[in-house]
C-alpha cells in the first residue's frame, strides 16, 4: 500500500513554472532518489510533501495516520533547547501516544470495556510498538550516537554546536521520531565515512518510505531502489537501482541523438525533392506536401534535440580541465616519525610516509583524526620534506586563499595570471556565467559559490602536486563525476581527502588511513581498503570454543531421510509462483494499463520469470546429458 501518492503536482515561483505534472507513488520500504540539476525544484518538492510549502496544482494523498519527517539544510530554530530535547521533540506524537495509553488503561481499569476503547488502545499500542515500544527514547539516543555525537553532547544547548553539528542534529531528529515517510535533503553532508556507513545500515532497516536528495554516488547505490528525475519542469520515474537508472538515461540520450540524425536525414532528402520539382507543374502538389512534411519533421527534430540537450547536459558537468604541470623530482613529499597535535592533544604519532611523482593517493580517517591538520603541515613544510621542483596547489576547506578584495573575475585574474577572455572561459566552466556573475563581489559569495571559485583557481594554477581537502563539498553529482575524470587524467601528483567514497575508489592508487592514532598504508582505493579491513577483523575474531560432544541417545530409532527436492524441482516451483504473479499483474493492467507502478512490477516479474525459464532449460539439459 502506498504511503504517499502525488498526481500532477504543479509549483510556480515568481510567476514562472518550476515544475508541472509531477507524479509518484511511494510505498513503505521504497527508497527513492530525487535527481535533477540545481534549481530543478528537488528541495521544493520535498517541502511540498512535508506540508511546508504550498502547491499550485495537482493532488497529494497520504495513507491514514502517515507521519512525515523532513531533514534539510536549514539550522534548527530552537537554539536554547539541548540536543536531547531537540531530538525528542521530533517525536511529540509518541509522547502523546504514551499519555493516551495511560489514560485508556485507567479507563479500562475503571470498567470501560467499550469496543471503541479497546480498538483505540490496540491501535495506539501497535503504533508505539512499531516505534520500539516504551524504549523508543533509547533508540532515539542511539541514533544520535550513530551520527557521531558523544553522550555528553546530549545535554549541551544547540547554540554551542557548529553548523555541521546542527545539520547532523536535524538528521537525528528526523530519524529518531519513527516516521512513515522520511524526506532527506542532502543527508550525507557533514558525515564522515563511519557515520555514512551507519546511516546506510539505518535506512536499509527502517520500516518507512524514504525520498532523498544526495550527491554521494556510493550512498545512492547502497540505499536507493528507484529514481525520480526532475528536470525542465517535468518528472520521469524509473524503478530499480541507481546504476540501472544511469544506464537507462545514457541509452535514452543515445536513442534521442539517433532520432535527431534520422529526422535530419529525412529533412535533407525531402528538401532535395522540393528543390528539384517545386517549379514543375506535374510535381507542384507533391512538392508542397513535402514542404508541409518538412515543417513537421523540423518540429520533431527540435523536440529530439531538446531531449538530447537535457540528457547530455548531466554528463558535461563543470568541464574541469587541468593545465599540464611542470615535472617535479621523483619524491614529491616525505615524512619520517611525524607527530600531529592540536592544543596539546596528539592525533597522530610516528607517521612515516612518502609520495612519489605521479601517484594519486587518498588520505582517509574519521572526523577529528587530524587529516586537515596533516595537510596544513604538509603545505607549510612543517616537519615534512618537499621534493625538488614541487609546486603545490592547495584546495582547503576554508578557502582562505581567495582574494576577496574585488570581483569574481578580478580574483581569478589576480590569482592565476590568466587573460580576461581565458578567465571568463574558466568561470563559465564553473557555472559563473554572464556579466553579473563575473562582476559579483567575492565578499558576498555564498559558501557553495566560494567553493566553486576556489576550485577554479586551483584548476588554473598549473601546480604539479594537488592537495585537495574535501573538494566535492557543494558540488552536484555530475560535477563530481567531471572532477573524477579530470583527476584520473591529471599527470601530476594528487593527495586527496574526501568523504566521497566513489571518488576515493576511482582516483586512489594507494590509500593512507589514520587508524587509532597511526598512519597505515593500503594499496588501491576504498573498496580494497574495506576488503583488507574485513579480513583483518575476521582474523581477530576468537575461534569458537570446542563444545563438549553430546551423549548419544540410548536407543536411537533410525528415521527415513526425507528426500530433498532437486534443483530442477525447486526451479519449477519458483516458475509456478512467478507465473501466477505475472497473471495477476496482467489482470490489473487489463483494468488500467496506465498504472506506472503495476507496469513496473509487471516488467520486474516478467524479467524474473524469463531468467527462471533460462535456468530451467540449463538444468534440464544437464539432467538429460
KEVOLO-890193 format. One line per 8 residues: for each residue y, z, x of C-alpha. Coordinates in steps of 0.25 Angstrom, whole numbers. Example, Ala and Ser with C-alpha at 12.3 -4.5 7.8 and 13.67 -1.06 7.14 Angstrom:
BEGIN
-18,31,49  -4,29,55 $
***
This chain:
BEGIN
0,0,0  14,-4,5  23,7,9  35,-2,8  37,-16,2  50,-23,5  53,-36,-2  65,-46,1 $
74,-35,7  88,-40,10  99,-34,19  113,-38,21  123,-33,31  137,-36,30  135,-47,20  124,-54,29 $
110,-54,26  102,-46,36  88,-50,30  83,-54,17  69,-56,11  63,-45,20  49,-41,14  38,-32,19 $
27,-23,14  22,-12,24  10,-3,21  6,11,27  2,10,41  9,-4,43  17,-5,56  28,-16,54 $
37,-20,65  50,-26,61  54,-37,71  67,-45,72  79,-47,81  91,-37,82  99,-38,69  88,-43,60 $
88,-30,51  76,-23,56  83,-9,56  90,-12,43  77,-15,37  71,-2,41  83,5,35  81,-2,22 $
67,2,22  71,16,25  81,16,14  93,18,23  99,4,21  101,-4,8  94,-17,6  101,-29,-1 $
89,-35,-8  74,-34,-9  65,-23,-13  59,-11,-6  47,-3,-11  40,9,-5  27,15,-9  29,28,-17 $
33,40,-8  35,32,4  42,40,15  51,31,25  56,35,39  65,27,47  67,29,62  79,21,68 $
88,22,80  99,30,73  100,44,79  98,56,69  110,61,62  105,75,61  109,79,75  109,94,72 $
94,94,68  83,98,78  73,87,81  63,95,73  72,96,61  76,81,62  61,76,63  56,85,52 $
68,81,43  62,67,42  50,73,34  58,81,23  49,75,13  37,82,20  45,95,19  47,93,4 $
32,90,2  29,103,9  38,110,-1  33,103,-13  18,106,-9  22,121,-8  29,120,-22  17,113,-28 $
8,123,-22  16,135,-28  16,128,-42  1,125,-41  -2,140,-37  6,144,-49  -3,136,-59  4,122,-59 $
-8,112,-59  -2,101,-66  -7,87,-61  7,83,-57  8,95,-48  -6,93,-42  -3,78,-40  10,81,-33 $
4,91,-24  -7,81,-20  4,71,-17  12,80,-9  1,85,-1  -5,71,2  9,67,7  10,79,16 $
-4,78,22  0,63,25  11,69,34  1,79,41  2,90,31  10,102,34  8,99,49  18,87,47 $
29,95,55  19,96,67  17,81,66  32,78,66  33,87,78  22,79,85  30,66,82  42,72,89 $
34,75,101  27,61,101  41,55,102  44,63,115  51,76,111  47,89,116  44,102,108  57,108,112 $
65,95,107  61,99,92  72,110,91  83,102,98  95,97,89  95,82,88  109,81,95  103,85,108 $
94,73,109  97,60,115  98,47,107  84,43,111  78,56,107  85,55,94  79,42,91  65,48,94 $
68,59,85  71,49,74  58,43,76  51,57,76  57,60,62  53,46,56  38,48,61  37,63,58 $
40,62,43  27,55,40  34,43,33  26,32,25  36,21,30  41,23,45  52,14,49  55,13,64 $
67,6,71  64,6,86  55,18,87  52,15,101  66,18,107  67,30,116  52,32,116  44,32,130 $
31,26,131  23,38,127  32,40,115  30,26,111  14,27,112  15,39,104  23,32,93  13,20,93 $
2,30,90  10,37,80  14,25,72  -1,20,73  -6,33,66  6,34,56  2,32,41  14,25,37 $
21,11,37  29,8,49  40,-2,50  47,-3,64  56,-10,73  53,-9,88  55,-18,101  43,-12,109 $
32,-22,109  21,-13,113  25,-3,102  25,-14,92  12,-19,96  6,-5,95  11,-1,82  14,-13,72 $
5,-20,62  15,-30,57  29,-36,60  40,-40,51  50,-49,57  65,-48,53  73,-60,57  84,-69,52 $
85,-61,39  70,-63,35  57,-56,38  43,-60,42  31,-51,41  19,-52,50  7,-43,49  -1,-40,61 $
2,-34,75  15,-36,82  10,-46,93  4,-55,82  17,-56,75  23,-60,89  13,-71,90  15,-76,76 $
30,-76,78  28,-85,90  19,-94,82  30,-95,71  40,-99,82  31,-110,87  28,-115,73  43,-115,70 $
46,-123,83  35,-133,80  41,-135,66  55,-138,71  49,-148,81  41,-155,69  53,-155,60  61,-161,71 $
51,-172,74  51,-175,59  66,-176,59  67,-185,71  56,-194,64  64,-195,51  77,-197,58  71,-209,65 $
67,-215,52  80,-213,45  87,-219,57  79,-231,57  78,-234,42  91,-228,35  98,-241,35  86,-249,29 $
87,-250,14  72,-250,13  71,-237,20  84,-230,16  78,-221,5  67,-217,15  78,-214,26  86,-206,16 $
73,-198,13  71,-196,27  85,-190,29  82,-180,18  69,-176,24  76,-175,38  86,-165,31  75,-156,26 $
68,-157,40  81,-152,46  81,-140,37  66,-137,41  70,-139,56  81,-129,55  73,-119,48  62,-120,58 $
72,-120,70  77,-107,64  63,-101,63  61,-105,78  74,-99,82  71,-86,75  57,-85,81  60,-89,95 $
73,-80,96  64,-68,98  58,-74,110  71,-77,117  75,-62,117  87,-60,127  84,-71,137  82,-62,149 $
83,-69,162  84,-63,176  90,-69,188  81,-72,199  83,-60,209  84,-59,224  71,-56,231  70,-41,236 $
61,-35,246  46,-32,243  48,-18,240  59,-16,229  58,-1,227  50,10,233  50,25,231  41,36,238 $
40,50,233  52,49,224  56,60,215  63,58,201  70,70,195  81,73,185  88,86,184  78,93,194 $
66,89,186  57,80,193  52,68,185  45,60,195  40,65,209  34,58,221  35,44,215  31,33,225 $
32,18,221  36,4,226  40,-8,218  39,-22,225  47,-35,223  44,-42,210  36,-30,204  38,-27,189 $
36,-12,188  37,-3,175  41,12,176  36,20,165  35,35,161  39,44,149  53,47,145  59,56,155 $
49,53,166  60,48,176  59,33,174  74,31,173  78,41,184  68,34,193  74,20,190  88,26,193 $
83,32,206  78,18,210  91,11,207  99,21,215  89,20,226  87,35,225  74,38,233  69,24,231 $
69,13,241  75,0,236  70,-13,243  77,-23,251  85,-33,242  82,-26,229  93,-28,218  91,-18,207 $
95,-22,193  94,-8,185  94,-8,170  95,6,165  94,13,152  109,18,153  115,4,156  125,12,166 $
126,-1,174  134,-9,163  149,-12,166  156,-6,153  170,-10,157  171,-23,150  163,-33,140  149,-37,140 $
152,-50,147  160,-43,158  149,-33,160  139,-44,163  148,-52,172  153,-40,180  139,-34,182  131,-48,184 $
142,-57,190  138,-68,180  148,-78,176  154,-77,162  144,-88,156  132,-82,163  136,-68,158  138,-74,144 $
124,-80,144  117,-68,149  124,-59,138  119,-69,128  105,-68,132  106,-53,130  112,-54,116  126,-53,119 $
131,-66,113  145,-71,110  159,-67,114  159,-54,106  146,-49,113  151,-53,127  165,-47,125  160,-34,120 $
163,-21,128  151,-15,135  156,-1,132  153,-4,117  140,-10,118  128,-3,111  116,3,118  108,-10,116 $
119,-19,120  121,-11,133  106,-12,136  106,-27,134  119,-29,142  113,-21,154  100,-29,153  109,-42,154 $
116,-37,166  102,-33,173  97,-47,170  108,-54,176  109,-45,189  100,-52,198  92,-40,202  79,-41,209 $
74,-27,204  76,-24,190  75,-9,186  75,-8,171  75,5,163  71,2,148  77,-12,147  71,-15,134 $
79,-4,126  87,-10,115  80,-24,117  73,-30,106  59,-35,107  61,-49,110  72,-45,121  61,-36,127 $
51,-48,128  62,-56,134  65,-45,145  50,-44,147  49,-59,150  61,-59,160  56,-46,167  42,-53,168 $
48,-65,175  58,-57,184  55,-60,198  61,-47,204  56,-33,203  56,-24,190  55,-9,187  55,-7,172 $
56,5,164  53,3,149  46,9,137  43,-6,132  28,-6,135  27,-21,133  38,-23,143  31,-14,153 $
18,-20,151  23,-35,152  32,-32,165  26,-22,173  16,-26,185  16,-11,189  20,2,182  25,15,187 $
23,26,178  29,40,178  18,50,174  18,65,176  30,64,186  23,54,194  25,39,196  12,31,195 $
10,16,197  1,7,188  -2,-8,189  2,-16,177  11,-13,165  10,-4,153  -4,-8,148  -10,-6,161 $
-3,8,163  -9,12,149  -23,8,153  -23,15,166  -17,28,159  -28,27,149  -39,26,159  -33,38,167 $
-33,46,154  -47,43,151  -52,47,165  -44,60,163  -51,64,151  -62,74,153  -76,70,151  -83,75,138 $
-91,87,141  -106,85,140  -111,90,127  -124,99,127  -135,90,121  -138,93,106  -153,98,104  -161,88,97 $
-165,91,83  -179,98,81  -185,87,72  -176,75,72  -181,65,62  -179,51,67  -170,43,57  -170,28,56 $
-157,22,62  -148,15,53  -146,0,57  -132,-3,61  -126,-16,55  -126,-27,65  -112,-33,69  -115,-45,61 $
-117,-36,48  -104,-28,51  -96,-41,52  -102,-46,39  -98,-32,32  -84,-34,38  -83,-48,33  -87,-44,19 $
-76,-33,19  -65,-43,25  -69,-54,15  -67,-44,3  -53,-40,9  -49,-55,10  -54,-58,-4  -46,-46,-9 $
-33,-51,-2  -35,-65,-7  -35,-59,-21  -22,-52,-19  -16,-65,-13  -20,-73,-25  -11,-64,-33  1,-64,-23 $
-1,-73,-11  14,-70,-6  10,-55,-3  12,-55,12  4,-42,14  -8,-48,7  -7,-61,15  -6,-53,28 $
-18,-45,24  -26,-57,20  -23,-64,33  -28,-52,41  -41,-51,32  -44,-66,34  -42,-65,49  -51,-53,50 $
-61,-60,41  -61,-72,50  -63,-64,62  -75,-57,56  -81,-70,52  -80,-76,66  -86,-63,72  -97,-64,61 $
-100,-78,66  -101,-74,80  -111,-62,77  -119,-72,68  -120,-82,79  -124,-71,89  -135,-66,79  -141,-80,77 $
-141,-83,92 $
***
